[in-house]
Amino acid sequence: MITAFVHIQTEPSAASTVANRIASIDGVAEVYSVTGEWDIIAIVRLAEYDQLATTVPDQIGAVEGIVRTSTVLAFRSFTREDMDATWDIGLS
């Protein structure tokens, strides 16, 4: 599974409309409105790396109201359960 975080800057007052459109794209797992330099962050989860080429630039990038994007790929996921298992020595 490939996980990507797509940072999205929108035109003024377009964030809500853009977020709703992005949320309906296949492979987009979650969409957040955020503070700071970016207006939206979309979490994309795909089975294969090659799918990024159609999902991010072709589908997300084509949504009207987007000014620019920046995509970050995840190497590894760390969850509370992963961390708890790492330190569990079986005494409980």
The first five atom37 places (N, CA, C, CB, O) and aatype in JSON, in Angstrom:
{
  "aatype": [12, 9, 16, 0, 13, 19, 8, 9, 5, 16, 6, 14, 15, 0, 0, 15, 16, 19, 0, 2, 1, 9, 0, 15, 9, 3, 7, 19, 0, 6, 19, 18, 15, 19, 16, 7, 6, 17, 3, 9, 9, 0, 9, 19, 1, 10, 0, 6, 18, 3, 5, 10, 0, 16, 16, 19, 14, 3, 5, 9, 7, 0, 19, 6, 7, 9, 19, 1, 16, 15, 16, 19, 10, 0, 13, 1, 15, 13, 16, 1, 6, 3, 12, 3, 0, 16, 17, 3, 9, 7, 10, 15],
  "atom_mask": [
    [1, 1, 1, 1, 1],
    [1, 1, 1, 1, 1],
    [1, 1, 1, 1, 1],
    [1, 1, 1, 1, 1],
    [1, 1, 1, 1, 1],
    [1, 1, 1, 1, 1],
    [1, 1, 1, 1, 1],
    [1, 1, 1, 1, 1],
    [1, 1, 1, 1, 1],
    [1, 1, 1, 1, 1],
    [1, 1, 1, 1, 1],
    [1, 1, 1, 1, 1],
    [1, 1, 1, 1, 1],
    [1, 1, 1, 1, 1],
    [1, 1, 1, 1, 1],
    [1, 1, 1, 1, 1],
    [1, 1, 1, 1, 1],
    [1, 1, 1, 1, 1],
    [1, 1, 1, 1, 1],
    [1, 1, 1, 1, 1],
    [1, 1, 1, 1, 1],
    [1, 1, 1, 1, 1],
    [1, 1, 1, 1, 1],
    [1, 1, 1, 1, 1],
    [1, 1, 1, 1, 1],
    [1, 1, 1, 1, 1],
    [1, 1, 1, 0, 1],
    [1, 1, 1, 1, 1],
    [1, 1, 1, 1, 1],
    [1, 1, 1, 1, 1],
    [1, 1, 1, 1, 1],
    [1, 1, 1, 1, 1],
    [1, 1, 1, 1, 1],
    [1, 1, 1, 1, 1],
    [1, 1, 1, 1, 1],
    [1, 1, 1, 0, 1],
    [1, 1, 1, 1, 1],
    [1, 1, 1, 1, 1],
    [1, 1, 1, 1, 1],
    [1, 1, 1, 1, 1],
    [1, 1, 1, 1, 1],
    [1, 1, 1, 1, 1],
    [1, 1, 1, 1, 1],
    [1, 1, 1, 1, 1],
    [1, 1, 1, 1, 1],
    [1, 1, 1, 1, 1],
    [1, 1, 1, 1, 1],
    [1, 1, 1, 1, 1],
    [1, 1, 1, 1, 1],
    [1, 1, 1, 1, 1],
    [1, 1, 1, 1, 1],
    [1, 1, 1, 1, 1],
    [1, 1, 1, 1, 1],
    [1, 1, 1, 1, 1],
    [1, 1, 1, 1, 1],
    [1, 1, 1, 1, 1],
    [1, 1, 1, 1, 1],
    [1, 1, 1, 1, 1],
    [1, 1, 1, 1, 1],
    [1, 1, 1, 1, 1],
    [1, 1, 1, 0, 1],
    [1, 1, 1, 1, 1],
    [1, 1, 1, 1, 1],
    [1, 1, 1, 1, 1],
    [1, 1, 1, 0, 1],
    [1, 1, 1, 1, 1],
    [1, 1, 1, 1, 1],
    [1, 1, 1, 1, 1],
    [1, 1, 1, 1, 1],
    [1, 1, 1, 1, 1],
    [1, 1, 1, 1, 1],
    [1, 1, 1, 1, 1],
    [1, 1, 1, 1, 1],
    [1, 1, 1, 1, 1],
    [1, 1, 1, 1, 1],
    [1, 1, 1, 1, 1],
    [1, 1, 1, 1, 1],
    [1, 1, 1, 1, 1],
    [1, 1, 1, 1, 1],
    [1, 1, 1, 1, 1],
    [1, 1, 1, 1, 1],
    [1, 1, 1, 1, 1],
    [1, 1, 1, 1, 1],
    [1, 1, 1, 1, 1],
    [1, 1, 1, 1, 1],
    [1, 1, 1, 1, 1],
    [1, 1, 1, 1, 1],
    [1, 1, 1, 1, 1],
    [1, 1, 1, 1, 1],
    [1, 1, 1, 0, 1],
    [1, 1, 1, 1, 1],
    [1, 1, 1, 1, 1]
  ],
  "atom_positions": [
    [[0.85, -1.18, 0.0], [0.0, 0.0, 0.0], [0.89, 1.24, 0.0], [-0.96, 0.0, 1.22], [1.81, 1.35, 0.81]],
    [[0.62, 2.15, -0.9], [1.32, 3.42, -1.0], [0.46, 4.48, -0.3], [1.6, 3.81, -2.5], [-0.74, 4.58, -0.56]],
    [[1.08, 5.25, 0.59], [0.38, 6.36, 1.24], [1.07, 7.65, 0.86], [0.34, 6.18, 2.79], [2.29, 7.78, 0.98]],
    [[0.28, 8.61, 0.41], [0.81, 9.92, 0.03], [-0.01, 11.0, 0.73], [0.79, 10.13, -1.52], [-1.21, 10.86, 0.94]],
    [[0.68, 12.07, 1.09], [0.03, 13.23, 1.68], [0.12, 14.36, 0.66], [0.7, 13.64, 3.06], [1.21, 14.81, 0.32]],
    [[-1.02, 14.81, 0.18], [-1.06, 15.85, -0.85], [-1.45, 17.15, -0.17], [-2.06, 15.49, -2.0], [-2.58, 17.31, 0.31]],
    [[-0.5, 18.09, -0.14], [-0.74, 19.43, 0.41], [-1.31, 20.27, -0.72], [0.57, 20.07, 1.01], [-0.78, 20.28, -1.83]],
    [[-2.39, 20.97, -0.44], [-3.12, 21.69, -1.49], [-3.38, 23.12, -1.07], [-4.44, 20.97, -1.82], [-3.9, 23.39, 0.01]],
    [[-3.02, 24.03, -1.95], [-3.34, 25.45, -1.75], [-4.45, 25.78, -2.74], [-2.07, 26.38, -1.97], [-4.38, 25.45, -3.92]],
    [[-5.49, 26.45, -2.24], [-6.64, 26.76, -3.08], [-6.77, 28.27, -3.31], [-7.92, 26.21, -2.47], [-6.13, 29.07, -2.64]],
    [[-7.61, 28.61, -4.25], [-7.97, 30.01, -4.42], [-8.75, 30.45, -3.17], [-8.82, 30.23, -5.74], [-9.35, 29.61, -2.5]],
    [[-8.74, 31.74, -2.87], [-9.47, 32.22, -1.69], [-10.94, 31.76, -1.72], [-9.4, 33.75, -1.61], [-11.6, 31.85, -2.75]],
    [[-11.42, 31.29, -0.62], [-12.79, 30.82, -0.39], [-13.18, 29.59, -1.21], [-13.75, 31.92, -0.71], [-14.37, 29.28, -1.3]],
    [[-12.22, 28.87, -1.8], [-12.54, 27.67, -2.58], [-12.24, 26.39, -1.82], [-11.77, 27.68, -3.87], [-12.52, 25.3, -2.32]],
    [[-11.68, 26.49, -0.62], [-11.22, 25.3, 0.1], [-12.32, 24.27, 0.33], [-10.63, 25.71, 1.43], [-12.09, 23.08, 0.12]],
    [[-13.48, 24.68, 0.74], [-14.56, 23.75, 1.04], [-15.02, 22.99, -0.21], [-15.73, 24.49, 1.67], [-15.2, 21.78, -0.17]],
    [[-15.2, 23.71, -1.29], [-15.62, 23.09, -2.55], [-14.56, 22.13, -3.06], [-15.92, 24.17, -3.62], [-14.87, 21.02, -3.48]],
    [[-13.3, 22.56, -3.03], [-12.19, 21.72, -3.47], [-12.1, 20.47, -2.61], [-10.86, 22.5, -3.43], [-11.94, 19.37, -3.14]],
    [[-12.21, 20.61, -1.29], [-12.13, 19.46, -0.39], [-13.21, 18.43, -0.68], [-12.24, 19.92, 1.06], [-12.94, 17.23, -0.69]],
    [[-14.42, 18.89, -0.91], [-15.51, 17.96, -1.22], [-15.28, 17.22, -2.53], [-16.83, 18.71, -1.29], [-15.57, 16.02, -2.62]],
    [[-14.77, 17.9, -3.53], [-14.49, 17.24, -4.82], [-13.37, 16.22, -4.67], [-14.11, 18.29, -5.89], [-13.45, 15.12, -5.22]],
    [[-12.32, 16.58, -3.93], [-11.19, 15.68, -3.75], [-11.62, 14.44, -2.96], [-10.03, 16.4, -3.02], [-11.16, 13.34, -3.24]],
    [[-12.47, 14.62, -1.98], [-12.93, 13.5, -1.15], [-13.65, 12.43, -1.96], [-13.85, 14.01, -0.05], [-13.71, 11.28, -1.54]],
    [[-14.19, 12.79, -3.11], [-14.92, 11.82, -3.94], [-14.03, 11.06, -4.92], [-16.02, 12.54, -4.7], [-14.51, 10.19, -5.65]],
    [[-12.74, 11.37, -4.97], [-11.81, 10.71, -5.9], [-11.39, 9.36, -5.32], [-10.57, 11.61, -6.16], [-11.04, 9.26, -4.15]],
    [[-11.42, 8.33, -6.16], [-10.98, 7.0, -5.74], [-9.54, 7.05, -5.27], [-11.13, 5.99, -6.9], [-8.69, 7.66, -5.92]],
    [[-9.26, 6.43, -4.15], [-7.91, 6.4, -3.6], [-7.68, 7.46, -2.54], [0.0, 0.0, 0.0], [-6.71, 7.38, -1.78]],
    [[-8.54, 8.46, -2.48], [-8.43, 9.49, -1.45], [-9.13, 8.96, -0.19], [-9.04, 10.86, -1.92], [-10.34, 8.78, -0.18]],
    [[-8.33, 8.73, 0.85], [-8.86, 8.14, 2.08], [-9.44, 9.19, 3.03], [-7.78, 7.36, 2.79], [-10.48, 8.96, 3.66]],
    [[-8.77, 10.34, 3.12], [-9.18, 11.39, 4.05], [-8.81, 12.75, 3.48], [-8.54, 11.19, 5.45], [-7.85, 12.87, 2.73]],
    [[-9.58, 13.76, 3.85], [-9.3, 15.14, 3.44], [-9.49, 16.03, 4.66], [-10.23, 15.59, 2.25], [-10.5, 15.95, 5.35]],
    [[-8.5, 16.88, 4.91], [-8.54, 17.78, 6.06], [-8.34, 19.22, 5.63], [-7.47, 17.39, 7.09], [-7.51, 19.5, 4.76]],
    [[-9.09, 20.14, 6.22], [-8.77, 21.56, 6.09], [-7.77, 21.84, 7.21], [-10.07, 22.5, 6.19], [-7.93, 21.36, 8.33]],
    [[-6.74, 22.61, 6.9], [-5.65, 22.83, 7.86], [-5.24, 24.3, 7.9], [-4.44, 21.96, 7.5], [-5.62, 25.09, 7.04]],
    [[-4.46, 24.64, 8.91], [-3.92, 25.99, 9.01], [-2.52, 26.01, 8.4], [-3.89, 26.47, 10.48], [-1.92, 24.97, 8.16]],
    [[-2.02, 27.21, 8.17], [-0.65, 27.34, 7.67], [-0.6, 27.64, 6.18], [0.0, 0.0, 0.0], [-1.53, 28.2, 5.61]],
    [[0.5, 27.24, 5.58], [0.75, 27.52, 4.17], [-0.25, 26.83, 3.24], [2.16, 27.09, 3.8], [-0.58, 27.35, 2.18]],
    [[-0.72, 25.66, 3.65], [-1.64, 24.88, 2.82], [-3.06, 25.01, 3.35], [-1.23, 23.4, 2.78], [-3.26, 25.25, 4.54]],
    [[-4.04, 24.86, 2.47], [-5.44, 24.95, 2.87], [-6.05, 23.59, 3.17], [-6.25, 25.64, 1.8], [-6.93, 23.46, 4.01]],
    [[-5.55, 22.57, 2.45], [-6.1, 21.22, 2.54], [-4.94, 20.22, 2.52], [-7.1, 20.93, 1.38], [-3.93, 20.44, 1.86]],
    [[-5.12, 19.13, 3.25], [-4.22, 17.98, 3.1], [-5.1, 16.77, 2.82], [-3.33, 17.76, 4.39], [-6.03, 16.47, 3.56]],
    [[-4.79, 16.09, 1.73], [-5.49, 14.86, 1.36], [-4.57, 13.68, 1.59], [-5.97, 14.91, -0.13], [-3.4, 13.71, 1.19]],
    [[-5.09, 12.65, 2.22], [-4.33, 11.42, 2.41], [-4.8, 10.44, 1.34], [-4.52, 10.83, 3.86], [-5.98, 10.09, 1.26]],
    [[-3.85, 10.01, 0.53], [-4.14, 9.12, -0.59], [-3.53, 7.77, -0.28], [-3.58, 9.69, -1.94], [-2.36, 7.68, 0.08]],
    [[-4.33, 6.71, -0.42], [-3.84, 5.34, -0.21], [-4.14, 4.53, -1.47], [-4.49, 4.68, 1.06], [-5.29, 4.39, -1.88]],
    [[-3.08, 4.01, -2.07], [-3.21, 3.29, -3.34], [-2.47, 1.96, -3.28], [-2.67, 4.14, -4.49], [-1.52, 1.81, -2.51]],
    [[-2.91, 1.02, -4.06], [-2.3, -0.31, -4.08], [-0.94, -0.29, -4.75], [-3.21, -1.3, -4.77], [-0.03, -1.02, -4.34]],
    [[-0.78, 0.52, -5.78], [0.46, 0.53, -6.55], [0.97, 1.95, -6.78], [0.25, -0.17, -7.89], [0.2, 2.9, -6.91]],
    [[2.28, 2.05, -6.82], [2.95, 3.33, -7.02], [2.49, 4.02, -8.31], [4.46, 3.13, -7.05], [2.28, 5.23, -8.32]],
    [[2.33, 3.26, -9.39], [1.96, 3.83, -10.69], [0.61, 4.55, -10.66], [1.92, 2.74, -11.73], [0.36, 5.42, -11.49]],
    [[-0.24, 4.19, -9.73], [-1.55, 4.84, -9.62], [-1.44, 6.3, -9.2], [-2.42, 4.09, -8.63], [-2.35, 7.09, -9.43]],
    [[-0.32, 6.66, -8.57], [-0.13, 8.06, -8.18], [-0.17, 9.0, -9.38], [1.2, 8.23, -7.44], [-0.66, 10.12, -9.28]],
    [[0.35, 8.54, -10.5], [0.42, 9.38, -11.7], [-0.95, 9.8, -12.21], [1.17, 8.65, -12.79], [-1.09, 10.87, -12.79]],
    [[-1.94, 8.98, -12.01], [-3.28, 9.37, -12.44], [-4.07, 10.04, -11.31], [-4.05, 8.15, -12.96], [-4.84, 10.97, -11.55]],
    [[-3.87, 9.56, -10.09], [-4.65, 10.11, -8.97], [-4.24, 11.53, -8.61], [-4.49, 9.22, -7.76], [-5.09, 12.4, -8.46]],
    [[-2.93, 11.77, -8.48], [-2.51, 13.09, -7.99], [-2.54, 14.15, -9.1], [-1.11, 13.01, -7.4], [-3.33, 15.09, -8.98]],
    [[-1.74, 14.08, -10.15], [-1.77, 15.17, -11.12], [-3.01, 15.18, -12.01], [-0.55, 15.1, -11.98], [-3.54, 16.24, -12.33]],
    [[-3.47, 13.99, -12.41], [-4.58, 13.95, -13.37], [-5.95, 14.18, -12.74], [-4.59, 12.63, -14.06], [-6.81, 14.81, -13.36]],
    [[-6.17, 13.67, -11.53], [-7.49, 13.82, -10.91], [-7.51, 14.94, -9.87], [-7.91, 12.51, -10.26], [-8.3, 15.88, -9.97]],
    [[-6.63, 14.85, -8.87], [-6.63, 15.91, -7.84], [-6.21, 17.23, -8.47], [-5.68, 15.54, -6.67], [-6.85, 18.25, -8.24]],
    [[-5.14, 17.22, -9.24], [-4.63, 18.45, -9.87], [-5.59, 19.11, -10.83], [0.0, 0.0, 0.0], [-5.46, 20.3, -11.12]],
    [[-6.55, 18.35, -11.33], [-7.53, 18.9, -12.28], [-8.72, 19.57, -11.62], [-8.01, 17.8, -13.18], [-9.56, 20.16, -12.3]],
    [[-8.81, 19.47, -10.3], [-9.95, 20.08, -9.59], [-9.84, 21.6, -9.67], [-9.99, 19.61, -8.1], [-8.82, 22.19, -9.31]],
    [[-10.91, 22.21, -10.14], [-10.94, 23.67, -10.27], [-10.85, 24.33, -8.9], [-12.22, 24.12, -11.0], [-11.52, 23.91, -7.96]],
    [[-10.02, 25.34, -8.8], [-9.85, 26.08, -7.56], [-8.53, 25.79, -6.87], [0.0, 0.0, 0.0], [-8.18, 26.45, -5.89]],
    [[-7.77, 24.81, -7.39], [-6.47, 24.51, -6.82], [-5.42, 25.42, -7.44], [-6.09, 23.02, -7.04], [-5.35, 25.58, -8.66]],
    [[-4.6, 26.02, -6.59], [-3.52, 26.89, -7.03], [-2.23, 26.1, -7.21], [-3.31, 28.04, -6.03], [-1.54, 26.23, -8.22]],
    [[-1.9, 25.26, -6.2], [-0.7, 24.43, -6.3], [-0.8, 23.27, -5.32], [0.57, 25.25, -6.03], [-1.59, 23.3, -4.37]],
    [[0.02, 22.24, -5.57], [0.07, 21.09, -4.68], [1.52, 20.7, -4.42], [-0.72, 19.9, -5.28], [2.43, 21.07, -5.16]],
    [[1.7, 19.93, -3.37], [2.99, 19.33, -3.05], [2.68, 17.96, -2.46], [3.84, 20.22, -2.06], [1.87, 17.84, -1.54]],
    [[3.32, 16.93, -2.98], [3.03, 15.57, -2.54], [4.21, 14.97, -1.79], [2.66, 14.69, -3.73], [5.35, 15.07, -2.23]],
    [[3.91, 14.36, -0.65], [4.91, 13.71, 0.19], [4.52, 12.24, 0.3], [5.02, 14.39, 1.61], [3.38, 11.92, 0.63]],
    [[5.48, 11.34, 0.03], [5.22, 9.91, 0.14], [5.67, 9.39, 1.5], [5.92, 9.13, -0.99], [6.71, 9.82, 2.02]],
    [[4.9, 8.48, 2.06], [5.25, 7.88, 3.35], [6.15, 6.67, 3.13], [3.97, 7.47, 4.13], [5.92, 5.87, 2.22]],
    [[7.18, 6.54, 3.98], [8.03, 5.36, 3.97], [7.45, 4.25, 4.85], [9.45, 5.73, 4.43], [7.43, 3.08, 4.47]],
    [[6.99, 4.65, 6.04], [6.58, 3.68, 7.05], [5.51, 4.31, 7.92], [7.8, 3.21, 7.9], [5.48, 5.53, 8.11]],
    [[4.64, 3.48, 8.45], [3.59, 3.94, 9.35], [3.92, 3.53, 10.78], [2.2, 3.36, 8.92], [4.37, 2.41, 11.01]],
    [[3.72, 4.43, 11.72], [3.92, 4.14, 13.13], [2.61, 4.42, 13.86], [5.09, 4.98, 13.72], [2.11, 5.54, 13.83]],
    [[2.07, 3.4, 14.49], [0.83, 3.57, 15.26], [1.11, 3.3, 16.73], [-0.29, 2.63, 14.73], [2.16, 2.76, 17.08]],
    [[0.19, 3.67, 17.58], [0.34, 3.41, 19.01], [0.47, 1.9, 19.24], [-0.87, 3.98, 19.81], [1.27, 1.47, 20.07]],
    [[-0.29, 1.11, 18.51], [-0.23, -0.34, 18.66], [1.16, -0.87, 18.3], [-1.3, -1.02, 17.79], [1.68, -1.77, 18.96]],
    [[1.75, -0.32, 17.23], [3.11, -0.73, 16.84], [4.1, -0.42, 17.96], [3.53, -0.01, 15.53], [4.93, -1.25, 18.3]],
    [[4.0, 0.78, 18.52], [4.93, 1.19, 19.57], [4.74, 0.36, 20.83], [4.76, 2.67, 19.88], [5.72, -0.04, 21.47]],
    [[3.48, 0.08, 21.2], [3.21, -0.73, 22.38], [3.77, -2.14, 22.21], [1.69, -0.79, 22.66], [4.34, -2.7, 23.15]],
    [[3.62, -2.71, 21.01], [4.13, -4.05, 20.75], [5.65, -4.09, 20.81], [3.66, -4.54, 19.39], [6.22, -5.1, 21.23]],
    [[6.3, -3.03, 20.41], [7.75, -2.96, 20.43], [8.29, -3.1, 21.84], [8.23, -1.66, 19.81], [9.31, -3.75, 22.06]],
    [[7.59, -2.49, 22.82], [8.08, -2.47, 24.2], [7.44, -3.52, 25.08], [7.84, -1.12, 24.81], [7.76, -3.61, 26.27]],
    [[6.54, -4.33, 24.53], [5.87, -5.37, 25.32], [6.83, -6.55, 25.49], [4.55, -5.83, 24.63], [7.25, -7.17, 24.51]],
    [[7.16, -6.85, 26.75], [8.05, -7.99, 27.0], [7.29, -9.18, 27.57], [9.17, -7.59, 27.94], [7.9, -10.14, 28.06]],
    [[5.98, -9.11, 27.51], [5.16, -10.27, 27.89], [4.96, -10.46, 29.38], [0.0, 0.0, 0.0], [4.65, -11.58, 29.8]],
    [[5.11, -9.46, 30.19], [4.93, -9.6, 31.63], [3.49, -9.4, 32.09], [5.81, -8.63, 32.34], [3.16, -9.7, 33.23]],
    [[2.64, -8.9, 31.21], [1.28, -8.65, 31.65], [0.36, -9.82, 31.43], [0.74, -7.46, 30.94], [-0.82, -9.74, 31.76]]
  ]
}
